[in-house]
Amino acid sequence: MGASRDLRARLNRHLAELKLGIHPNKTLLRDWHEFGQHAFVFEMLDTLEPSNAPDYNPTDDLEVLEALWLEKLQPFGAAGYNKAGKRV
């Protein structure tokens, strides 16, 4: 799971770290090497409609949206690569 203002850049960073063997999530990295890139799918689960306010900063709203998805999907342990209370 993750939230970003620039989804393409975040995905590219994850893919580069996985391909280079330097991704911080060692379980994900191990499975990436064991099963290969084609065994994984990256999906956008939701989008945030930004406010029209000129000083709007979406950071807090993105964190709330991510927390809602973490609660709903529970991608922890055998069900995913997230650690409870932490983001990948």
C-alpha positions in Angstrom: 0.0 0.0 0.0 1.0 3.5 -0.4 -0.2 7.0 -1.2 1.4 9.5 -3.4 0.9 12.8 -5.2 2.8 11.4 -8.1 1.8 7.7 -8.5 3.9 7.1 -11.6 7.1 8.3 -9.8 6.3 6.1 -6.7 5.7 3.0 -8.9 8.8 3.7 -10.9 10.8 3.9 -7.6 9.4 0.6 -6.3 10.1 -1.1 -9.6 13.6 0.2 -9.8 14.4 -0.8 -6.2 13.0 -4.3 -6.9 15.0 -4.7 -10.1 18.2 -3.5 -8.5 17.7 -5.7 -5.5 17.6 -2.8 -3.0 13.9 -2.6 -2.1 13.6 -2.0 1.7 10.8 -4.6 2.0 12.9 -7.7 2.1 9.9 -10.1 1.9 8.6 -8.4 -1.2 12.1 -8.4 -2.7 12.6 -12.1 -2.0 9.2 -13.0 -3.6 10.0 -10.6 -6.6 13.2 -12.6 -7.3 11.6 -16.0 -6.6 8.4 -15.5 -8.7 9.4 -12.9 -11.2 8.1 -9.5 -12.2 5.1 -11.0 -14.1 3.7 -12.5 -10.9 2.9 -9.1 -9.5 0.2 -6.5 -10.3 0.2 -2.9 -9.1 -3.2 -1.3 -9.0 -4.5 2.1 -8.2 -7.2 1.5 -5.6 -8.6 5.0 -5.3 -8.1 8.7 -6.2 -8.5 11.8 -4.2 -10.5 14.7 -5.5 -8.4 17.7 -4.5 -9.9 20.7 -2.9 -10.1 24.0 -4.9 -8.7 25.9 -2.0 -5.5 27.7 -3.1 -3.5 26.5 -0.1 -4.8 22.9 -0.2 -2.2 20.3 0.8 -3.4 16.7 0.1 -1.0 15.0 2.5 -3.3 14.5 5.4 -6.2 13.4 3.1 -4.0 10.9 1.3 -2.9 9.4 4.7 -6.6 9.1 5.7 -7.5 7.4 2.4 -4.6 5.0 2.7 -5.5 4.2 6.3 -9.1 3.4 5.1 -7.8 1.0 2.5 -5.4 -0.7 4.9 -8.3 -1.2 7.3 -10.4 -2.6 4.6 -7.9 -4.9 2.9 -5.7 -5.9 5.9 -2.7 -6.5 3.7 -0.5 -7.8 6.5 1.5 -11.0 7.1 0.5 -13.7 4.7 -2.2 -11.4 3.2 0.3 -8.8 1.9 3.6 -7.1 2.2 2.6 -4.3 4.7 3.5 -4.3 8.3 0.8 -3.4 10.7 1.1 0.3 11.5 3.7 0.9 8.7 3.6 1.7 5.0 5.7 0.0 2.3 
